[in-house]
Amino acid sequence: MPTLDDRTATTTPPTPHGDHPAQPYEYTRRTLTEPDWRRFPAWHDTTDTQWRDAQWQRAHCVKNPTQLRAVVGNLLTDDFYDDLAADQHNHATMSMLIPPQMLNTMAPHADTTPTAFTDAFRADPIRNYMLPIATDRDPHWPSHPHSTRDSLHEAEMWVVEGLTHRYPTKVLAELLSTCPQYCGHCTRMDLVGNNTPQVDKHKLALKPTDRQDAMITYLKATPGVRDVVVSGGDVANVPWRQLETFLMRLLDIDTVRDIRLATKALAALPQHWLQPTIVEGLERVARTAHRRGVNLAIHTHVNHTQSVTPLVAEATRTALDVGVRDIRNQGVLMRGVNNTPEALLDLCFALQGEAGILPYYFYMCDMIPNAEHWRVAVWEAQNLQHAIMGYLPGYATPRIICDVPYVGKRWVHQLADYDRDLGISYWTKNYLAGSERDTDDTDVLHRRYPYYDPITTLPAAGRDHWTHHTD
């Protein structure tokens, strides 16, 4: 199929087959499969019952290279473990935490001879962002000169601790700073997870109950907020009784009309969302939301079709069956993971057609440190948006989004100006963030806000500019 790695605004016409042009993408329905975890030496005797148990999954997460070796053993050669250890020491912004469910989706069909398995594991798209290695990183520009650890400046927009009021009618409630898995590209790498040799994490200071009380007090006093994203971290790490109490308090606020639960665990740890106590509690919340006319949705984070397995589909169906209105995917667009039309469409068809998850957004990877090897240029994202149009139902065709610092989410074609040589796009905003309501800055709605392409995607003149200038 044609690639989109040129710098033109259109794709190369497909090569004809006889008298008929080739379709750039051919849809074939694929049955979801659960990879065989028994191929890993440590899990050779793990039963189906154990695999479906959420506590077994959490207890057997891989947290460091030594534990990875204990699970995978000699399927991986020593040079891979050395590469991983070098990245953990010199580059990683996130500590390692990988549930068995997620690890099992890496190189699912690889030959189990060490050299072949190692090659497949290195090339695997899920391994790429869940288990980064030193040789993945850009050797010349591991970080953009304008990268920052809180790249979206969310903490600057906290109205109380953990409550980001970035949009006029929407807030983000960060209930905690942990997840059941840690993705290497995490946009909240300044807060989420354990310290790494590269990053001392910021810490939430308030007790969870005090933080939630402050959030509820603010929302009651701010009737212009109608949409609350409940996140973290990941809501799957909030004790259910505490989470349910918070959600019921939100549902008691008459002006809140949308509640979205943000959880990577639907794909990374679907066993959590299949636990009877969780299912029963989710049904209570969903019934209350329905009775009060509030839209309750789950937003998850799946970046590659390999992650979409029968267990993920079962967890999704269960949540929908007990009354959750929608389950939507917010993936991240990353080089080496899903930055081709085929990879995006394969994932979207698996989500929409097989798992009941609506493809919603693909965010361009944010400008955090040591992420340049994942990021794509705005023009590449524009080409990808063009390439995936027309295949999926319109309501299930995802938007590719640039999350512009101080501006917010923008479709990738909404830029105001674009210097392709220097890789600087300019964007405008049409509202004040909730935290800007009392600002003295009268130019907020008239300013152009910059966003920066990865330097390696620039022409020679642009790369030379950034070599000699960092501003």
N, C-alpha and C positions, 0 to 999 in steps of 0.2 A: 504494500500500500504506500501511497506517497507520504513523504515526511514533511514536517512543517518546520524544519530547522534552517530554512533560508530566511533572508531578511526582507522578503516581499510580503505584500498583504494578501496574496492569493496563493493557493496551493498549485502544485504541478498537476496538469491533467493526467488522469489515470491512463495506463497503457491499454490500448484496445486488445480484445481477444477475438480474432476473426473480424466479423462485421459489427460486433457489439462492444461498447465500451465497458471496461471493468468497473464494478461498483467499488468505491474506495473502502467501504466496510461492509462485510457480509455477516448478517445476523444469523447465528445458529444457537438454538436453545441448548443450554448446558445444564445438566442435573447437578445439584449441589452435592458435595461429598465431604465427609469428615475424614481428614487424613489419618492414617494408622499410626497412633502414638507409640505403638509397640516397636517401631523401627528404632527408637532411641533405647540404648542399653538400660538406662535406669528405669524405664517405664515398660519394660518387656512383659512384666507380669501384672501390670495395672489393669484392673477390671473396668468394665463399662460403668458399673455402679460408682467406683471411685472417681472415674473421669467426670461423671455428671455431678459430683459433690463439690459445692462451692468452697467448703472449708478445705477439702483436699487440694483443690486448685490453689488457693491462697497459701497453704502451707508448703507447697512445692514450687513456688515462684523462684525464678533464677535471679539472684541479686549481685553476682560478681563472676569473674571469669572462672574461679575455682568451682563454683556450683554449676556453671555451664559445662565444664569438663566432666563433672560427676554425672551429668545427664547424658551428654552426647558422647563422651569418651573419645575413643580414637577415630570416630567418624570424621572429626576435624583434625587437621594436621597442626603441628606445633606452631607453624608460622602464622596461622590464623589467630591462635590464642595470644601470640606475641603482638600481633597487629591490634587486637582488641585491648590488651593491657596498655599499649602505648596510647591509644585513643582515650581510655579512661583516665590516664594520668595527665595527658597534655591538652586534650581538646573538649572532652565531654562537658556539656552544660547540664546534663541530667544524669542522675544516678541510675544504675541498672535495676529494673524491676520488670520481669517478663513472666506472665502467667503461663502455665503449661499449654493452655488453649492457644495462646498467641504463638508460642514457640513452635507448636505443632504445625502451624500453617506455613512455616518457612521451609523452602526446598522440599515440598511434600512428595514429589515423585522422583527425587534424585537417587541415582545409583548409590548404594551404601559402601562402595569401596572408598577409602579415605580421600584419595586425590579427586575422584569424581564428585564426591559429596562436598568436599571443601570448595571446589570450583562452583558448584551449584549454589552453595550456601552464600558465598561471596556475592554472586550475581543476583541473589533473591531480592525482590523489591521490598518485602516486609522486613527482612533482615536489614536492608539498607537504612530504614528510619528507626527501627526498634533497637538495633544493635550495631551502631556505627563503629567503624574501624578507622584507624589513622590514615590508611591509604585511600579512604573515601574522600577525605577533606581536600579542598582546593589548596594546592601547595603554594600558590602565589598570593591568593586573596582568600584566606579562610574566613575572614570577616570583612564586610564592607566598612569603609571609614565612618559611615553614618549609622552603623548598627549600634543598638543599645539593648541592655538586658530587659528593660520594660519597653519594648519597641512600640507599643500602642499607647504608652503613657496612661495606663489604666489606673495606677495608684494615685496619679495626680488628680484623677476625677472621682476619687472616693469621697462620698458625702458623709458616710460613716465607715468604719473599718470594714473593708471587704465589699462594700456596695458601690459599684461604679455607675455613675449617672452620666453616660456618654451621649445618649440620644434624648430628644425631648420627652418621649413617651415610654422609654424602655430603660430598664436597669439590669445590671448583672450582679447577682448575689453570690459571692464566693464564700461558701460556708466553711470550707476547710482547705488545707494546702497539700492534700495527698490524693493519690489515685491508685487504682489496682494495677496499673501499668504505667511506665514512664516512657514517653516517646522522645526520641532524640531531638526532634525539632520543636519541642513545646514552646509556644509563644509566651507562657507564663513561667519561663525557666528561672526568673528572678525570685519567685515565691514558692513554686511547687516542687516537692520532693526533698531529698536529702542534699546536704552540701556535697560538692565535688571538689577536686583539687583546683579547679578553675573558678568556682563560684561559691561564695558564702551566701546562702539563701536568706532573704528577708523573712521575718517571722510575724505571724499574726499574734497580737498581744492580748486581745480580749479573750475571756473564756467563751466557748461556743454559745452558751445560753445568753450571755451579755451581748455578744455580737448580733445574735438573732433578734434580741429585744430591741437593739438600736435600729436594726433594719426595719422591723415592723413599725416602730415609732415614726421613722422617716417616711415610710410609705403611706401611713395613715395621714400624715401631715402634708402629703404631696399628691393631691388627687389627679394631677396631670399624668402620672405614671399609670399605665394600663397593662404593661407587659413586663413580666419578671422572668429572667433566665436564672434558674437555680443551678449553680455550678460549683466549682472549686478551683483546683482539684476536681473530684468526681463525686457525684452524689451517691454512687455505690459504696463509698467509704464512710458515709454518714450512718451511724446506727439508725436502723429503720424507725424506731419509736421517736427518736429525735427529729428525723426528717419528716415523718408524717405529721408530727405536731406543728412543725414550721409551715408545712403546706396547708394544713387546716387553718392556721392563723392567716396565711395569705388569702385563702378563700373567704375569710370573714371580712376582708376589705372590699367594699362594694365597687370601688373604682378599678380594681385589678380584674382584667378580662382575659388575659392570656398568661399561662404558666408553662414554662418549658424546662424540662429536666435534662441536664446535660450529662451524658455518661458514655464514656468509651467502653465501659464494661459490657454493653449489649453485644459487642463483637469480641472483646478481649476476654470477657468472663461472663458469657451468657448464663452460666450456671447460677450466678448470683440472682439474676432476674427470674429464674425458674424455681427458686426456693418457695415452698408453700407460704411461709410467713410474709415474704416480700410480695408474692402474688395477691394474697388476701388483703394486705395493707394497701397495695396499689389500687385494688378494686374499691376499697372504701374511699380513697381519695378521688378516684375517677367518678364514682357515683355522686359524690358531693359536688364535684366540679360540674357535672352534667346538670344536676338539680339547680345549681346557681348560675347556669349559663356561661360558664368559664371554659375556655378551650385549653385542655390539658394535652401536651405533646411531649414526646421524648426526642431529644436530639442526640444522635450518636456520631461516631467518628470512624469511618471505614475508608481506607485509602487504596485498597487493592482487592481485586475479585477473590484472591485466595483466602481472604479473611471471611468471606461469606459462606458459611457452612450450615448444615442442617440444624445444628444447635442454635445458631444465630437466628435462623428462620423460626425455630420453635419458640425462642424467647420473644421474638417480635409478635408472633401470632398470639401468644399468651397475653402480652400486654394489651394488644388490640381487643382481644376477646373480653377482657375485664373492663373495658371502657375507655382506655386511652384513645384520644381522637386520632392522632397522627404520630407516626415515627418517621423522622427525617434524618438524612445524612448530611453532615457538614465535614467533607473531606478537606485535605490540604493538597494542593497541587505541588508536586515535587519532582525534580529531575531524577531519573533513575528509578522512579516508583510508578508514576502514572502520567507522565507528560507526553503521551502519544494519544491520538484519537482512538486507537484500538483499545488501549488500556482503560481509558475513561469510559468508553461505550461498553466494554465487557463488564466493568464494575457496575455501571448504571443498570444494565439489563439484569445482572445478578441481584442487585438490590431491589429494583422495582418488580421484576417479573417473578423472582423466585423467593425472595425473603419478605416482601411486603414493606420495604423501607423506601421512602420517597427520596430520590436524589435531589438535593436542595441547593447546596453551595459547594464549590471548590474554592477555598481561599488560597491565594498565592502565599507561599511560605513567608512568614514575617522576617523582618530584618534584625534577627537576634545574632549574637556573636557565633562564629564558627558554623554558619548555616549557608554559606555562599554556594557550596556544591549542590544544595537542594533547590535553591531559588531559580526561577525562570524570569525572563524579561517580560515586560508588559506586552511587547509585540508578539512574543511567543504565546502568551495567554490569549491574546486576541485571535490569533490564528487557530488555536485549539477550540475556542468558543465557536468560531465559524465552522470548524470541521465536524463538530458533534451535532450541529443543528439538523433537524429533519428526520432523525432516526427514531428518537423516543417520542412518546406523547408529549405535547407541549407542556402540560402541567408537571411532567416528570423530566423535563430537560433542565439540567442544573445550570445555574448562573456561575460563571467564573468571576471571582471577586478579588479586587485589590483593597485590602484594609489599610487605608491611608492614615498615617499618624495625624492625630488631631482632627481628622475629617470623619473617618468611619468607613463603612463598607461602600464600595463603588463598583458597579459593573466595569469591566476592564475597558470598555469603549467610552466611558464617561469622562475621560481626561479632558482638560482644557487646553493643554499644549504638551508637546513632546519633543525633546531634544534627543534624537536617536543616537547621535554621535557620542554624547556624554552619558546617555542612559538616564536622563532625568525627565520624568513626567511631572506635570503640574495639575493639581486638582483643586476644586473649590467646594465649599460647603454651603448648605442652604438652611441651617438651623444652628441655634446655640445648644451646646450640651447642657444638661441639667446643671452641671457644676459651673457653667459659664454664665448663669443667669444674672449674677451680680458683678460681672466683669466690667472693668473700666476700658477694656480694649475695644474701641469702636470699629476696628478694621477686621474683626473676626470673619464677617460674612463677605468681605471683599478681597481677602488675601488669597494668594495662590500657594498651595502647600505642596512641597516636593516629595517625590518618591523615587527611589534609585534602583535601576536595573543591576544585576550582577555584572561586575566589571569584565568578566571573561566572555560575556555575550556582546561586548562592544567592538566596533572596528578598531584598527590599530591606533588611529589618532585618539580615540576615546580612552583606550587602555593607557596610552602614553600620558594623557592628561592626568589620570588618576595616579599614575606612578609618581608624578611630580607635584601633585596637589591633593590635599586631603580635605579641602573645604569646598 
